[in-house]
Amino acid sequence: MIRAGVIGATGYAGAELVRLLLGHPGVQLAAVGSVSFEGEPLSDIYPAYYGLCDMVCEPEDAVIEKSDVVFAALPSGISQSLAKKVRGAGKSFVDLGADFRLKREADYHGWYGSTFQYPDLHAEAVYGLPELFREQIQGKKLVANPGCYTTAVPLALVPALEAGLVCPEGIIADCASGVTGSGRKPTQNTHFPELNESMTAYKVACHRHTPEIEQTLRTILKREVTVTFVPHLLPVSRGILATCYAKLLPGATEQKIREAYRERYAKEYFVRFLPEGRAADIKNVRLSNFCDVSIHLDARAGMLVAVSAIDNMVKGAAGQAIQNMNLMFGLEETTGLTSMPPAF
């Protein structure tokens, strides 16, 4: 039985981790931690957990001591020093923040304004998008869990790019997120009267997930890729819908593209390539670790439109973190993650 600890358990991603870990047959939830609510029962913060998880939030050192693997669901910029402690104690570490996602320190400094405090840990860290980098994740001790947009966009585009059917230049990723992606702390933009009955673009052409998306596509294609990424905020709690546009290359047909997607995702349990005529919808992946992908050809404009849908709190955060843990510890990758999404 793997002993798991969650630091940052009172945030949305941390609370989702707790929910999923409690249902994992190979895991014992050993400890939870929270700086803001230290000493308080988690069920006081989330009453839905009353009687199911009344664990008291402990200091991070106590969580590390009690755990074989520590999940950090913390804001960016905090995880490097925590990772040093966890790895120094010989424990495994899954970071749901952005501290270890970017491989180039110049990119990290440019987009996050910080530096690699422990270059050895950054060299050890692997990027945890299992459908693309499974072999690199297996058996590792430090995994950088991707963000929600940075999961949805590559999964929408990679099969067509790998097959040489679309142009890697001029890609546009037009995405929309549920408000939980903004975190638990309320802001002006997430205040109900501002958000309700509204949809707005934010951080246009300057969102921090941009270099992460480009890094993933660059790694797959082994060449530089530039993506125009525009996120939007939806008045819903959960979900990411990524609508991606790429120019068709000569000889690309819908049949060839569909075959590329079918072949690429044939053995991927969590990626559902939808049949012709259906479009990915966030409703159909809610509360699940699935990613639905649909493709659509605009023959008149010579464009591929690839759409993916995920639950940003599961496949975009906690579920994928557990998927990575399963790979790290040699468990069946789907363990604890096979529950069906609700039908409505």
C-alpha positions as CSV (number, residue, x, y, z in Angstrom):
1,M,0.0,0.0,0.0
2,I,1.4,3.4,-1.0
3,R,1.2,6.1,1.6
4,A,0.3,9.4,0.0
5,G,0.4,12.9,1.4
6,V,-1.2,16.0,-0.1
7,I,0.3,19.4,0.7
8,G,-2.1,22.2,-0.3
9,A,-5.1,19.9,0.4
10,T,-7.5,22.8,0.9
11,G,-7.2,24.2,-2.6
12,Y,-9.4,22.9,-5.3
13,A,-6.8,20.7,-6.9
14,G,-5.7,19.4,-3.5
15,A,-9.2,18.7,-2.4
16,E,-9.8,16.8,-5.6
17,L,-6.7,14.8,-5.0
18,V,-8.0,13.8,-1.6
19,R,-11.3,12.7,-3.1
20,L,-9.6,10.5,-5.7
21,L,-6.9,9.1,-3.4
22,L,-9.5,8.0,-0.9
23,G,-11.0,5.8,-3.7
24,H,-7.7,4.4,-4.9
25,P,-7.3,0.7,-4.0
26,G,-3.5,0.8,-3.8
27,V,-3.2,4.0,-1.7
28,Q,-3.5,5.0,1.9
29,L,-4.1,8.7,2.4
30,A,-1.5,9.2,5.1
31,A,-1.6,12.9,5.8
32,V,-2.9,16.3,4.5
33,G,-1.3,19.7,4.8
34,S,-2.3,23.3,4.5
35,V,-0.6,26.5,5.5
36,S,-3.8,28.5,5.6
37,F,-5.8,25.9,7.6
38,E,-3.1,24.1,9.7
39,G,-4.6,22.4,12.7
40,E,-8.1,22.3,11.2
41,P,-10.0,19.2,10.0
42,L,-10.3,19.1,6.2
43,S,-14.0,18.4,6.6
44,D,-14.4,21.8,8.2
45,I,-13.2,23.4,5.0
46,Y,-15.1,21.0,2.7
47,P,-18.2,19.8,4.6
48,A,-18.9,17.2,1.8
49,Y,-15.9,15.2,3.3
50,Y,-17.5,15.1,6.8
51,G,-17.2,11.5,8.1
52,L,-15.2,10.5,5.1
53,C,-12.0,12.5,5.6
54,D,-11.8,14.3,8.9
55,M,-8.0,14.4,8.8
56,V,-6.4,17.4,10.4
57,C,-4.2,19.6,8.2
58,E,-0.6,19.2,9.4
59,P,2.7,21.0,8.8
60,E,4.6,19.9,5.6
61,D,7.4,18.1,7.6
62,A,4.8,15.8,9.2
63,V,3.2,15.1,5.8
64,I,6.6,14.2,4.3
65,E,7.5,12.0,7.2
66,K,4.3,10.0,6.9
67,S,4.3,9.6,3.1
68,D,5.9,7.6,0.4
69,V,4.8,10.1,-2.2
70,V,3.9,13.7,-1.7
71,F,1.6,15.6,-4.0
72,A,2.1,19.4,-3.9
73,A,-1.0,21.4,-5.0
74,L,0.5,24.8,-4.4
75,P,0.8,28.1,-6.2
76,S,3.8,28.4,-8.6
77,G,7.1,29.4,-7.0
78,I,6.7,27.4,-3.8
79,S,7.4,23.8,-4.8
80,Q,11.2,24.0,-5.4
81,S,12.2,24.2,-1.7
82,L,9.5,21.6,-0.9
83,A,10.8,19.2,-3.5
84,K,14.3,19.5,-2.0
85,K,12.9,18.4,1.4
86,V,10.9,15.5,-0.1
87,R,13.7,14.2,-2.3
88,G,16.2,14.6,0.5
89,A,14.0,12.3,2.6
90,G,14.0,9.8,-0.2
91,K,10.4,10.2,-1.0
92,S,8.7,10.6,-4.4
93,F,7.2,14.0,-5.4
94,V,4.5,15.0,-7.8
95,D,4.2,18.8,-8.4
96,L,0.9,20.1,-9.6
97,G,2.4,23.6,-9.9
98,A,4.6,25.0,-12.6
99,D,8.0,25.0,-10.9
100,F,9.4,22.0,-12.7
101,R,7.5,22.0,-16.0
102,L,9.8,24.2,-18.1
103,K,13.1,22.7,-19.1
104,R,14.8,26.0,-20.2
105,E,15.7,28.2,-17.2
106,A,15.4,31.2,-19.5
107,D,11.8,30.4,-20.3
108,Y,11.1,29.9,-16.6
109,H,12.7,33.2,-15.7
110,G,10.9,35.0,-18.6
111,W,7.4,33.8,-17.8
112,Y,7.6,33.3,-14.1
113,G,10.3,35.7,-13.0
114,S,12.2,33.1,-11.1
115,T,15.3,30.9,-11.4
116,F,16.1,27.2,-11.0
117,Q,17.1,27.1,-7.3
118,Y,18.2,23.4,-7.5
119,P,19.4,22.6,-11.0
120,D,19.9,18.9,-10.0
121,L,16.2,18.6,-9.2
122,H,15.2,20.2,-12.5
123,A,17.5,17.7,-14.3
124,E,15.8,14.9,-12.4
125,A,12.2,16.1,-13.1
126,V,10.2,14.5,-15.9
127,Y,7.1,16.0,-17.6
128,G,4.1,14.0,-16.7
129,L,1.8,13.9,-19.7
130,P,1.5,10.1,-19.8
131,E,-0.1,9.7,-23.3
132,L,2.9,11.4,-24.8
133,F,5.8,10.7,-22.3
134,R,4.9,7.4,-20.6
135,E,8.3,5.8,-20.8
136,Q,10.0,8.7,-19.3
137,I,7.6,8.8,-16.3
138,Q,7.8,5.1,-15.3
139,G,9.8,4.5,-12.1
140,K,10.8,8.2,-11.7
141,K,10.8,10.0,-8.4
142,L,10.0,13.6,-9.4
143,V,7.2,14.4,-11.9
144,A,6.0,17.8,-13.1
145,N,2.3,17.4,-13.6
146,P,1.0,19.4,-16.6
147,G,-1.6,22.1,-16.3
148,C,-5.1,21.9,-17.7
149,Y,-4.6,23.9,-21.0
150,T,-1.2,22.2,-21.5
151,T,-2.9,18.8,-21.4
152,A,-5.8,19.6,-23.6
153,V,-4.0,21.5,-26.4
154,P,-1.3,18.9,-27.2
155,L,-3.7,16.0,-27.0
156,A,-5.8,17.8,-29.6
157,L,-3.0,18.4,-32.0
158,V,-0.2,15.8,-31.7
159,P,-1.6,13.1,-34.0
160,A,-1.9,15.4,-36.9
161,L,1.4,17.1,-36.3
162,E,3.3,13.8,-35.8
163,A,1.8,12.4,-39.1
164,G,2.9,15.6,-41.0
165,L,-0.6,16.4,-42.0
166,V,-0.7,20.0,-40.7
167,C,1.7,22.9,-40.6
168,P,3.5,23.5,-37.3
169,E,3.6,27.2,-37.9
170,G,0.6,29.5,-37.3
171,I,-1.2,27.2,-34.9
172,I,-4.0,28.8,-32.9
173,A,-5.3,27.4,-29.6
174,D,-8.6,29.0,-28.6
175,C,-9.5,27.6,-25.2
176,A,-12.1,28.1,-22.5
177,S,-11.9,27.1,-18.8
178,G,-14.2,26.7,-15.9
179,V,-13.6,29.1,-13.0
180,T,-12.0,26.5,-10.7
181,G,-8.9,26.9,-12.9
182,S,-8.4,30.3,-11.3
183,G,-8.0,28.8,-7.8
184,R,-10.0,28.9,-4.7
185,K,-9.1,32.5,-3.7
186,P,-11.8,34.8,-5.2
187,T,-10.9,37.7,-7.4
188,Q,-12.8,40.5,-9.1
189,N,-13.1,38.5,-12.3
190,T,-14.3,35.3,-10.5
191,H,-16.8,37.2,-8.4
192,F,-20.3,35.8,-9.3
193,P,-21.9,39.0,-10.6
194,E,-18.8,39.6,-12.9
195,L,-18.6,35.9,-14.1
196,N,-22.3,34.9,-14.4
197,E,-23.8,35.2,-17.9
198,S,-20.5,36.2,-19.2
199,M,-17.5,34.9,-21.2
200,T,-14.3,36.8,-21.5
201,A,-10.8,36.3,-22.9
202,Y,-8.0,36.9,-20.4
203,K,-4.2,37.1,-20.4
204,V,-4.4,37.2,-24.2
205,A,-1.1,36.3,-25.9
206,C,0.7,36.4,-22.5
207,H,-0.6,33.4,-20.5
208,R,2.1,31.4,-18.7
209,H,0.9,28.1,-20.2
210,T,2.1,29.3,-23.7
211,P,5.8,28.2,-23.3
212,E,4.6,24.9,-21.8
213,I,2.4,24.1,-24.8
214,E,5.2,25.0,-27.2
215,Q,7.7,22.9,-25.2
216,T,5.5,19.8,-25.5
217,L,5.0,20.2,-29.2
218,R,8.7,21.0,-29.7
219,T,9.7,17.9,-27.9
220,I,7.4,15.7,-30.0
221,L,8.3,17.3,-33.4
222,K,12.0,18.1,-32.5
223,R,11.7,21.6,-33.9
224,E,10.6,25.0,-32.7
225,V,6.9,25.6,-32.6
226,T,5.0,28.9,-32.0
227,V,1.4,28.8,-30.8
228,T,-1.0,31.7,-30.5
229,F,-2.8,30.8,-27.3
230,V,-6.0,32.7,-26.1
231,P,-7.7,31.5,-22.9
232,H,-11.3,32.4,-22.0
233,L,-13.2,32.1,-18.7
234,L,-16.5,30.3,-18.7
235,P,-19.3,30.7,-16.1
236,V,-19.0,27.0,-15.1
237,S,-17.2,25.3,-12.3
238,R,-15.3,22.7,-14.2
239,G,-14.0,21.9,-17.7
240,I,-11.5,22.9,-20.4
241,L,-12.5,23.1,-24.1
242,A,-9.6,23.5,-26.4
243,T,-10.4,24.4,-30.0
244,C,-7.2,24.3,-32.0
245,Y,-6.6,25.5,-35.6
246,A,-3.8,24.3,-37.9
247,K,-3.2,24.7,-41.6
248,L,-3.6,21.5,-43.7
249,L,-0.5,20.4,-45.7
250,P,-0.8,19.2,-49.3
251,G,-2.1,15.7,-49.5
252,A,-3.9,15.8,-46.1
253,T,-7.4,14.4,-46.2
254,E,-10.0,13.8,-43.6
255,Q,-9.5,10.0,-44.0
256,K,-5.7,10.3,-43.4
257,I,-6.2,12.5,-40.4
258,R,-8.8,10.3,-38.8
259,E,-6.6,7.3,-39.3
260,A,-3.7,9.2,-37.7
261,Y,-5.9,9.9,-34.6
262,R,-7.3,6.4,-34.4
263,E,-3.9,4.9,-34.6
264,R,-2.3,7.3,-32.1
265,Y,-5.0,6.9,-29.4
266,A,-6.1,3.3,-30.1
267,K,-4.4,2.0,-26.9
268,E,-5.0,5.1,-24.7
269,Y,-7.7,4.3,-22.2
270,F,-8.2,8.0,-21.2
271,V,-8.3,9.5,-24.7
272,R,-11.6,9.0,-26.5
273,F,-11.4,9.9,-30.2
274,L,-15.0,10.7,-31.2
275,P,-16.7,9.5,-34.3
276,E,-17.4,11.8,-37.3
277,G,-20.1,14.3,-36.7
278,R,-19.6,14.6,-32.9
279,A,-17.8,17.4,-31.1
280,A,-16.0,17.2,-27.8
281,D,-18.0,18.6,-24.9
282,I,-16.9,19.3,-21.4
283,K,-20.2,17.9,-20.0
284,N,-19.2,14.5,-21.2
285,V,-15.9,14.3,-19.3
286,R,-17.0,15.9,-16.1
287,L,-15.6,14.3,-12.9
288,S,-13.5,11.9,-15.0
289,N,-9.9,11.5,-16.2
290,F,-11.0,11.2,-19.8
291,C,-10.0,13.5,-22.7
292,D,-12.5,13.6,-25.6
293,V,-11.0,14.6,-28.9
294,S,-12.9,15.4,-32.1
295,I,-11.6,16.6,-35.5
296,H,-13.3,18.8,-38.1
297,L,-12.1,19.9,-41.5
298,D,-12.7,23.3,-43.0
299,A,-11.9,22.3,-46.6
300,R,-12.8,25.7,-47.9
301,A,-10.2,27.4,-45.7
302,G,-7.8,24.4,-45.8
303,M,-7.8,24.2,-42.0
304,L,-8.0,21.4,-39.4
305,V,-10.1,22.2,-36.4
306,A,-9.2,19.8,-33.5
307,V,-11.2,20.0,-30.3
308,S,-10.5,18.4,-27.0
309,A,-12.4,18.5,-23.7
310,I,-11.2,17.6,-20.2
311,D,-12.2,18.2,-16.6
312,N,-9.6,20.7,-15.5
313,M,-9.6,19.4,-11.9
314,V,-9.2,15.7,-12.9
315,K,-7.3,15.1,-16.2
316,G,-6.1,18.7,-15.9
317,A,-4.8,18.3,-12.4
318,A,-5.5,15.7,-9.7
319,G,-6.5,12.7,-11.9
320,Q,-3.4,13.1,-14.1
321,A,-1.3,13.4,-11.0
322,I,-2.6,10.0,-9.8
323,Q,-2.1,8.6,-13.3
324,N,1.5,9.7,-13.0
325,M,1.9,8.2,-9.5
326,N,0.6,4.9,-10.8
327,L,3.4,4.9,-13.4
328,M,6.0,6.0,-10.9
329,F,5.2,3.1,-8.6
330,G,4.6,0.4,-11.3
331,L,0.8,0.2,-10.8
332,E,-1.7,-0.3,-13.6
333,E,-2.0,3.2,-15.0
334,T,-5.8,3.4,-14.8
335,T,-5.9,2.3,-11.1
336,G,-8.3,4.4,-9.1
337,L,-9.4,6.5,-12.2
338,T,-11.9,4.4,-14.1
339,S,-15.1,5.9,-12.8
340,M,-17.5,6.9,-15.5
341,P,-18.4,10.6,-16.0
342,P,-22.0,11.3,-15.1
343,A,-24.5,11.2,-18.0
344,F,-26.0,14.6,-17.1
